[in-house]
Amino acid sequence: MSILNVENVSFSFGDGVLFKNISFRLLREEHVGLVGVNGSGKTTFLNILTGKLIPDKGNIKRPSSIEIGYLDQHAKLNDKETIKDVLKSAFSDLYIIEKEMITVGDKLSKCPIEKTEKLINKFERLQNKLVTEDFYSIDKQIKYVSKGLGLDVLGMDRPVKKLSGGQRTKVKLAKLLLKKSDLLLLDEPTNYLDKEHVDWLGEYLKNYPNSFIVISHDTKFLNEITNVIYNIEFSSMNRYPGNYNTFLKLKEKNKIEYIKKYHKQQKEIKRMEQFIKSNISRASTSKRAKSRQKKLNKIEKLEKPKTVCKPSFTFNKTRESSDLVFESFNMDIGYNYPILRNINLKLKRGDKIAITGCNGVGKSTLLKTIMGKLSPLSGNIILGKYLFPSYFEQEVKIGDKIPIQEVWDEFPKKNRKEIREALARCGLKEKHVHQKMSKLSGGEQSKVRLCKLMLKPCNWLLLDEPTNHLDVHAKEALKEELKSFKGTILIVSHEKSFYKDLVTDVWNMEKYSNEKLLKDLI
């Protein structure tokens, strides 16, 4: 049974066509992966499905009974609520029914016996509805999901206002999963999740009884949870039955066929245009030329195949640092209290280290402390000489500057051409560099930030989840550059497949965690 029909949807952004005459039927229990390079329109398409954007033409049809749940990264939470309050709100409809049932029960206790039958029937209907919807297991469901996503370690009574951006996203995801919508729309749900939470989410989605569409650049995750792949390419969307690995096998064949079809059509259009030009002014052939023009006007022209803009990251290496880069002695770090204790670490020139540990253990806090953005609560840090660090922060505030200005403000001595060329090397086309940063996709924003790192002379990279939002091509390019980088690297990443053959060692922060917190975390 179809739960969503997309009919001839087209959408343009500025001068560019994102989608042209897209049509498909989403079936019940289909688990869809939506893929495409950064900027191809994946998030835009989800916004069209939810009605946040209106297509230039075409229709989205679904039964009125179908509920769509969307993981909206920009949705606001009520700062006065706790984590538990937000998660319980997923069942707000059921709490309304419970309240109504209690009201009916109160009336039953007060009304005459001869008027009770109607109230009893209503009470039973409401109670049966609650039983059918598992109302009496709400606390159990909340505990299961919050533990699976690592929210329980934050404390279920923690106010939302005290949560980081990543923690807020996890709360939104947990609430969405608890609602069990007929159709889930998930945009990069594994961002801010560590491996164990990604694994839990993968199992949850594999067994999800309804339909979902997931955008993710974590190909291993996609491969495990999907039974259909939709690929956005050449302003169209193609359906590939099977998981991500099956899609890769079929995609290249379809791409070759499309390019052949495009060139064949272009050849036919050129032939018709030449005939019209040569014959339109002759009285004897004018009628035939006009007829050919009408035929040409009716042709549904294929979009020109776009070349994938593959990034090429090259960090601007400066002079070597001293042999010692960083060393800590009995260092405690945190905010109001230690989350990592008695840290004794040593980093030498040329080391490439992955920082790992369960979610919330303090990986980002460690990088911020090393960078001097936070002061250690106790202990000492020694930094080497001739250090030129470049820091990629996991969470940053995105403004409304355009990318060229964003980069130029940090490197005012460079000219416009140099800035534009640097952005192009990072995979950003002309249409991207004149859009506001807030209007770019998450991957495009990350590429602008990486561009700024590239232009800064450095011999030490500190990267906090740099692959979040990046497409497959960008991740491959970044990995190759990090492997060849001659300086020192500290990288926080939840993608073991990204860092495993890149680093020289792994620092697991659970070794240094506050024992009480670590017990809660694992």
C-alpha positions as CSV (number, residue, x, y, z in Angstrom):
1,M,0.0,0.0,0.0
2,S,1.3,3.5,-0.9
3,I,1.5,6.0,1.9
4,L,3.1,8.8,-0.1
5,N,2.8,9.7,-3.8
6,V,5.1,12.3,-5.3
7,E,3.9,13.4,-8.7
8,N,6.0,15.4,-11.2
9,V,7.6,17.6,-8.6
10,S,10.0,20.3,-9.8
11,F,11.9,22.8,-7.7
12,S,14.4,25.5,-8.5
13,F,16.7,27.5,-6.2
14,G,18.0,30.7,-7.6
15,D,19.1,30.0,-11.2
16,G,19.6,26.3,-10.6
17,V,17.2,23.4,-11.0
18,L,17.4,21.1,-8.0
19,F,14.6,18.7,-9.1
20,K,12.8,18.2,-12.4
21,N,9.6,16.1,-12.7
22,I,10.4,13.8,-9.8
23,S,7.8,11.0,-9.3
24,F,7.7,8.0,-7.0
25,R,5.4,6.0,-4.7
26,L,6.6,5.2,-1.1
27,L,5.2,1.9,0.1
28,R,4.4,0.9,3.6
29,E,7.4,-0.6,5.5
30,E,9.9,0.7,2.9
31,H,13.1,1.8,4.6
32,V,14.6,4.4,2.3
33,G,18.1,5.9,2.1
34,L,18.2,9.3,0.4
35,V,21.7,9.9,-1.1
36,G,23.5,12.4,-3.2
37,V,26.4,14.8,-3.0
38,N,26.5,17.8,-0.7
39,G,24.1,20.4,-2.2
40,S,22.1,18.0,-4.4
41,G,18.9,18.9,-2.5
42,K,18.4,16.1,0.0
43,T,17.3,18.3,2.9
44,T,15.4,20.5,0.5
45,F,13.4,17.5,-0.6
46,L,12.5,16.5,2.9
47,N,11.3,20.1,3.5
48,I,9.1,19.8,0.4
49,L,7.6,16.5,1.8
50,T,6.7,18.2,5.1
51,G,5.2,21.2,3.4
52,K,7.9,23.7,4.6
53,L,8.8,24.4,1.0
54,I,6.3,24.5,-1.9
55,P,7.5,22.9,-5.2
56,D,7.4,25.0,-8.4
57,K,5.0,22.4,-9.8
58,G,3.8,18.9,-9.0
59,N,1.9,17.4,-6.1
60,I,2.6,15.5,-2.8
61,K,-0.3,13.2,-1.9
62,R,-0.8,11.1,1.2
63,P,-3.8,9.7,3.2
64,S,-5.0,12.1,5.9
65,S,-4.5,9.4,8.5
66,I,-0.7,9.2,7.8
67,E,1.4,10.9,10.4
68,I,4.9,12.2,9.3
69,G,7.6,12.7,11.9
70,Y,10.6,14.9,10.9
71,L,13.9,15.3,12.7
72,D,14.2,19.1,12.2
73,Q,17.7,20.3,13.3
74,H,16.3,23.8,13.7
75,A,13.2,23.0,15.8
76,K,13.2,24.8,19.1
77,L,12.8,23.0,22.5
78,N,11.1,24.6,25.5
79,D,14.0,25.6,27.8
80,K,11.7,25.4,30.8
81,E,11.2,21.6,30.3
82,T,13.4,18.7,31.4
83,I,14.6,15.9,29.1
84,K,11.9,13.7,30.5
85,D,9.2,16.4,30.0
86,V,10.2,16.6,26.3
87,L,10.2,12.8,25.8
88,K,6.8,12.4,27.6
89,S,5.4,15.0,25.2
90,A,5.7,12.4,22.5
91,F,2.6,10.8,24.1
92,S,0.6,14.0,24.6
93,D,-2.4,12.6,22.7
94,L,-2.5,9.6,25.0
95,Y,-2.3,11.8,28.1
96,I,-5.3,13.8,26.8
97,I,-7.2,10.5,26.6
98,E,-6.1,9.5,30.1
99,K,-7.3,12.9,31.4
100,E,-10.7,12.4,29.7
101,M,-10.9,8.9,31.1
102,I,-10.3,10.2,34.6
103,T,-13.0,12.8,34.1
104,V,-15.5,10.2,33.0
105,G,-14.5,8.1,36.0
106,D,-15.3,11.0,38.3
107,K,-18.7,11.5,36.7
108,L,-19.4,7.8,37.2
109,S,-18.8,8.0,40.9
110,K,-21.4,10.8,41.2
111,C,-24.2,10.1,38.7
112,P,-27.3,8.0,39.4
113,I,-27.1,4.3,38.6
114,E,-29.6,4.5,35.8
115,K,-27.3,6.9,33.8
116,T,-24.1,4.9,34.2
117,E,-24.2,2.6,31.2
118,K,-23.3,5.3,28.6
119,L,-20.4,6.5,30.8
120,I,-19.2,3.0,31.4
121,N,-19.1,2.3,27.7
122,K,-17.1,5.6,27.1
123,F,-14.7,4.8,29.9
124,E,-14.1,1.3,28.4
125,R,-13.5,2.8,25.0
126,L,-10.9,5.2,26.3
127,Q,-9.2,2.6,28.4
128,N,-9.0,0.2,25.5
129,K,-7.4,2.9,23.4
130,L,-4.7,3.4,26.0
131,V,-4.0,-0.3,26.3
132,T,-3.8,-0.7,22.5
133,E,-1.3,2.2,22.3
134,D,0.8,0.8,25.2
135,F,0.1,3.8,27.3
136,Y,0.9,2.0,30.5
137,S,4.5,1.2,29.3
138,I,5.4,4.8,28.5
139,D,8.1,5.0,31.3
140,K,9.6,1.7,30.0
141,Q,9.7,3.0,26.4
142,I,11.3,6.3,27.5
143,K,13.9,4.5,29.5
144,Y,14.7,2.2,26.5
145,V,15.1,5.0,24.0
146,S,16.9,7.4,26.3
147,K,19.4,4.7,27.3
148,G,19.9,3.6,23.6
149,L,20.8,7.2,22.6
150,G,22.8,8.0,25.7
151,L,20.4,10.6,27.2
152,D,20.0,8.8,30.5
153,V,23.6,9.7,31.5
154,L,22.7,13.4,31.3
155,G,20.0,12.9,33.9
156,M,16.4,12.8,32.9
157,D,15.6,15.8,35.1
158,R,18.2,18.0,33.5
159,P,16.7,21.2,32.1
160,V,16.8,21.6,28.3
161,K,18.4,25.0,28.7
162,K,21.6,23.3,30.0
163,L,22.0,21.0,27.0
164,S,24.5,21.6,24.2
165,G,23.4,21.7,20.5
166,G,24.3,18.1,20.0
167,Q,22.5,17.0,23.1
168,R,19.3,18.9,22.0
169,T,19.4,17.1,18.7
170,K,19.5,13.7,20.5
171,V,16.5,14.7,22.6
172,K,14.6,15.6,19.4
173,L,15.6,12.3,17.9
174,A,14.5,10.3,21.0
175,K,11.1,12.1,21.0
176,L,10.6,11.4,17.3
177,L,11.4,7.6,17.7
178,L,8.9,7.4,20.7
179,K,6.1,8.9,18.5
180,K,6.4,5.9,16.1
181,S,5.1,7.9,13.1
182,D,3.8,6.2,10.0
183,L,6.7,7.9,8.1
184,L,9.9,9.1,9.7
185,L,12.1,11.7,7.9
186,L,15.6,11.6,9.4
187,D,18.3,14.1,8.3
188,E,21.8,12.9,9.4
189,P,20.5,11.2,12.6
190,T,23.9,9.7,13.5
191,N,25.5,13.1,14.0
192,Y,26.4,13.6,17.6
193,L,26.1,9.8,18.3
194,D,29.0,7.6,19.3
195,K,29.5,4.1,17.9
196,E,27.4,2.3,20.5
197,H,24.5,4.7,20.0
198,V,24.8,4.5,16.2
199,D,24.6,0.7,16.5
200,W,21.6,0.9,18.7
201,L,19.8,3.3,16.3
202,G,20.6,1.0,13.4
203,E,19.0,-2.0,15.2
204,Y,16.0,0.1,16.1
205,L,15.5,1.3,12.5
206,K,16.0,-2.1,11.0
207,N,13.1,-3.3,13.1
208,Y,11.0,-0.2,12.7
209,P,7.5,-1.4,11.7
210,N,6.6,1.6,9.6
211,S,8.4,3.5,6.8
212,F,11.3,6.0,6.9
213,I,13.5,8.1,4.7
214,V,17.0,8.7,6.0
215,I,19.7,11.0,4.8
216,S,23.1,9.9,6.0
217,H,26.7,9.9,4.7
218,D,27.5,7.0,7.0
219,T,27.4,4.3,4.3
220,K,27.9,1.4,6.7
221,F,24.9,2.6,8.7
222,L,22.8,3.1,5.5
223,N,23.7,-0.3,4.2
224,E,22.4,-2.0,7.4
225,I,19.1,-0.3,7.7
226,T,17.7,0.3,4.1
227,N,15.9,-1.8,1.6
228,V,15.5,0.9,-1.0
229,I,17.9,3.7,-2.1
230,Y,16.8,7.0,-3.8
231,N,19.7,8.8,-5.5
232,I,19.4,12.5,-6.4
233,E,21.5,13.1,-9.5
234,F,21.2,15.2,-12.7
235,S,18.1,17.0,-11.0
236,S,16.3,13.7,-11.0
237,M,15.7,10.9,-8.5
238,N,16.2,7.3,-9.3
239,R,15.0,4.3,-7.2
240,Y,17.3,1.4,-6.5
241,P,15.8,-1.6,-4.7
242,G,18.1,-3.1,-2.1
243,N,20.7,-1.7,0.3
244,Y,23.5,0.8,-0.3
245,N,26.0,-1.8,-1.6
246,T,23.4,-2.9,-4.2
247,F,22.8,0.7,-5.2
248,L,26.6,1.2,-5.8
249,K,26.6,-1.7,-8.3
250,L,23.6,-0.4,-10.2
251,K,24.3,3.3,-10.1
252,E,27.3,3.4,-12.5
253,K,25.4,1.5,-15.1
254,N,22.4,3.9,-14.9
255,K,24.7,6.9,-15.1
256,I,26.4,5.6,-18.3
257,E,22.9,5.0,-19.8
258,Y,21.7,8.5,-18.9
259,I,24.8,10.2,-20.4
260,K,24.3,8.2,-23.6
261,K,20.6,9.2,-23.7
262,Y,21.5,12.9,-23.1
263,H,24.0,13.0,-25.9
264,K,21.7,11.3,-28.3
265,Q,19.0,13.8,-27.5
266,Q,21.4,16.7,-27.9
267,K,22.4,15.4,-31.3
268,E,18.8,15.2,-32.3
269,I,18.0,18.7,-31.0
270,K,21.0,20.1,-32.9
271,R,19.9,18.4,-36.1
272,M,16.4,19.8,-35.7
273,E,17.6,23.3,-34.9
274,Q,19.8,23.3,-38.0
275,F,16.9,22.2,-40.2
276,I,14.7,24.9,-38.8
277,K,17.3,27.6,-39.3
278,S,18.0,26.6,-42.9
279,N,14.3,26.2,-43.9
280,I,12.2,28.7,-41.9
281,S,12.6,31.6,-44.4
282,R,12.0,29.6,-47.6
283,A,8.4,29.6,-48.8
284,S,8.6,26.0,-50.0
285,T,9.9,24.6,-46.7
286,S,8.6,27.1,-44.1
287,K,5.7,24.9,-43.2
288,R,7.9,21.9,-42.6
289,A,10.3,24.0,-40.5
290,K,7.4,25.4,-38.3
291,S,6.2,21.8,-37.8
292,R,9.7,20.8,-36.7
293,Q,9.8,23.8,-34.4
294,K,6.6,22.6,-32.7
295,K,8.0,19.2,-32.3
296,L,11.2,20.6,-30.8
297,N,9.2,22.7,-28.3
298,K,7.5,19.6,-27.0
299,I,10.7,17.7,-26.3
300,E,11.2,17.1,-22.6
301,K,14.9,18.1,-22.5
302,L,17.2,16.1,-20.2
303,E,19.3,18.0,-17.7
304,K,23.0,18.2,-18.7
305,P,24.9,15.6,-16.6
306,K,26.8,17.5,-13.9
307,T,30.3,16.6,-13.1
308,V,30.7,15.7,-9.4
309,C,32.7,18.4,-7.8
310,K,35.3,16.4,-5.9
311,P,37.1,18.3,-3.2
312,S,40.8,18.5,-2.8
313,F,41.9,19.4,0.7
314,T,45.5,20.6,1.2
315,F,46.5,22.1,4.5
316,N,49.0,24.9,4.5
317,K,51.9,23.3,6.4
318,T,54.3,25.6,8.1
319,R,57.7,25.0,9.9
320,E,58.1,21.9,12.1
321,S,57.2,22.1,15.8
322,S,59.4,21.0,18.6
323,D,59.5,17.3,19.2
324,L,57.2,17.7,22.2
325,V,53.8,19.0,21.2
326,F,51.7,18.5,24.3
327,E,52.0,16.8,27.7
328,S,49.7,16.8,30.7
329,F,50.4,15.9,34.3
330,N,47.6,14.8,36.7
331,M,45.2,17.0,34.9
332,D,41.5,17.2,35.7
333,I,39.2,18.9,33.2
334,G,35.5,19.8,33.0
335,Y,33.3,22.8,33.7
336,N,31.9,23.0,37.2
337,Y,33.3,19.6,38.2
338,P,35.8,17.1,36.8
339,I,34.6,14.8,34.0
340,L,38.0,13.6,33.2
341,R,40.6,13.0,36.0
342,N,44.3,12.5,36.4
343,I,45.0,12.8,32.7
344,N,48.6,12.0,31.8
345,L,49.1,12.2,28.1
346,K,52.0,13.0,25.8
347,L,51.8,14.0,22.1
348,K,54.9,14.1,20.0
349,R,55.6,15.7,16.6
350,G,54.1,13.6,13.8
351,D,51.7,11.6,16.0
352,K,48.2,11.1,14.6
353,I,45.9,10.3,17.4
354,A,42.2,9.3,17.4
355,I,40.4,10.4,20.6
356,T,37.6,7.9,21.4
357,G,35.2,7.1,24.3
358,C,31.5,6.8,24.9
359,N,29.2,9.8,24.3
360,G,29.5,12.6,26.9
361,V,32.8,11.3,28.3
362,G,34.6,14.5,27.6
363,K,36.4,14.2,24.2
364,S,35.5,17.7,23.0
365,T,36.2,19.1,26.4
366,L,39.8,17.7,26.2
367,L,40.4,19.5,22.8
368,K,39.0,22.8,24.2
369,T,41.3,22.5,27.2
370,I,44.4,21.8,25.0
371,M,43.5,24.7,22.8
372,G,43.2,27.0,25.9
373,K,39.5,27.6,25.4
374,L,39.0,26.0,28.9
375,S,41.3,26.0,31.8
376,P,42.2,22.7,33.6
377,L,40.5,22.3,37.0
378,S,43.8,21.0,38.3
379,G,47.1,19.7,37.2
380,N,49.4,21.1,34.5
381,I,49.8,21.3,30.7
382,I,53.0,21.8,28.9
383,L,52.9,22.9,25.2
384,G,55.9,22.6,22.9
385,K,57.5,25.3,20.9
386,Y,56.7,26.6,17.4
387,L,53.2,25.3,17.5
388,F,50.7,26.5,14.9
389,P,47.4,24.8,15.6
390,S,44.3,24.7,13.5
391,Y,41.1,23.8,15.3
392,F,37.9,22.4,13.7
393,E,35.2,22.8,16.4
394,Q,32.2,20.4,16.4
395,E,29.6,23.0,17.1
396,V,29.8,26.6,15.8
397,K,27.3,29.3,15.3
398,I,26.5,29.8,11.6
399,G,25.8,33.4,10.5
400,D,24.4,35.0,7.4
401,K,27.6,36.0,5.6
402,I,28.3,34.5,2.2
403,P,31.2,32.0,2.0
404,I,33.5,34.4,0.2
405,Q,33.1,37.0,2.9
406,E,33.3,34.4,5.7
407,V,36.7,33.3,4.5
408,W,37.9,36.8,3.4
409,D,37.2,38.3,6.9
410,E,39.8,35.8,8.3
411,F,42.3,36.3,5.5
412,P,41.9,39.9,4.4
413,K,45.3,40.0,2.7
414,K,44.2,37.5,0.1
415,N,42.4,38.7,-3.1
416,R,39.0,37.6,-4.3
417,K,40.4,35.2,-6.9
418,E,42.5,33.4,-4.3
419,I,39.5,33.0,-1.9
420,R,37.3,31.8,-4.7
421,E,39.9,29.2,-5.9
422,A,40.3,27.9,-2.3
423,L,36.6,27.4,-2.0
424,A,36.5,25.7,-5.3
425,R,39.2,23.2,-4.2
426,C,36.9,22.4,-1.3
427,G,34.1,21.4,-3.7
428,L,32.0,24.6,-3.6
429,K,30.7,25.9,-6.9
430,E,29.8,29.4,-7.9
431,K,26.2,29.0,-6.9
432,H,27.3,28.1,-3.3
433,V,29.8,30.9,-2.6
434,H,27.2,33.7,-3.1
435,Q,24.5,32.1,-0.8
436,K,24.2,32.9,2.9
437,M,26.0,30.4,5.1
438,S,22.7,29.7,6.9
439,K,21.2,28.6,3.6
440,L,23.9,26.1,2.7
441,S,23.6,22.4,3.6
442,G,25.5,21.1,6.6
443,G,28.1,19.5,4.3
444,E,28.6,22.8,2.4
445,Q,29.0,24.7,5.7
446,S,31.7,22.2,6.8
447,K,33.6,22.7,3.5
448,V,33.7,26.4,4.1
449,R,35.1,25.8,7.6
450,L,37.6,23.4,6.2
451,C,38.6,26.0,3.6
452,K,39.5,28.4,6.4
453,L,41.7,25.7,8.0
454,M,43.4,25.0,4.7
455,L,44.5,28.7,4.3
456,K,45.9,29.0,7.8
457,P,49.6,27.9,8.1
458,C,49.7,25.0,10.6
459,N,51.6,22.1,11.9
460,W,49.0,20.7,14.3
461,L,45.4,19.8,13.4
462,L,42.8,19.4,16.2
463,L,39.6,18.1,14.5
464,D,36.4,17.5,16.4
465,E,34.0,15.3,14.3
466,P,35.1,16.8,11.0
467,T,33.2,14.2,8.9
468,N,29.7,15.2,10.2
469,H,27.6,16.2,7.2
470,L,30.4,15.5,4.6
471,D,29.4,13.3,1.6
472,V,31.4,10.3,0.5
473,H,33.7,12.2,-1.9
474,A,34.6,14.9,0.6
475,K,35.3,12.3,3.3
476,E,37.6,10.4,1.0
477,A,39.5,13.6,0.0
478,L,39.8,14.7,3.7
479,K,41.1,11.2,4.7
480,E,43.8,11.2,1.9
481,E,45.0,14.6,3.0
482,L,45.2,13.7,6.6
483,K,47.1,10.6,5.8
484,S,49.7,12.6,3.9
485,F,49.8,15.5,6.3
486,K,53.3,15.8,7.8
487,G,52.3,17.5,11.0
488,T,50.6,16.3,14.1
489,I,46.9,15.4,14.4
490,L,44.3,15.0,17.2
491,I,41.0,13.8,15.8
492,V,37.7,13.1,17.6
493,S,35.6,10.8,15.4
494,H,32.8,8.3,15.9
495,E,33.6,6.7,12.4
496,K,36.2,4.0,13.0
497,S,36.2,3.3,9.3
498,F,37.4,6.9,8.7
499,Y,40.3,7.0,11.2
500,K,41.4,3.3,11.7
501,D,44.1,3.3,8.9
502,L,44.9,7.0,9.4
503,V,46.1,7.3,13.0
504,T,49.2,6.0,14.8
505,D,47.4,5.5,18.2
506,V,44.1,5.8,19.9
507,W,43.4,7.6,23.2
508,N,40.3,6.1,24.9
509,M,39.0,8.8,27.3
510,E,37.0,6.3,29.4
511,K,40.4,5.4,31.0
512,Y,40.4,8.9,32.6
513,S,36.7,9.4,33.3
514,N,35.3,10.3,36.7
515,E,34.5,6.8,38.0
516,K,30.9,7.6,39.0
517,L,30.2,9.3,35.6
518,L,31.9,6.4,33.7
519,K,29.7,3.9,35.5
520,D,26.6,5.8,34.3
521,L,27.9,6.2,30.8
522,I,28.6,2.5,30.1
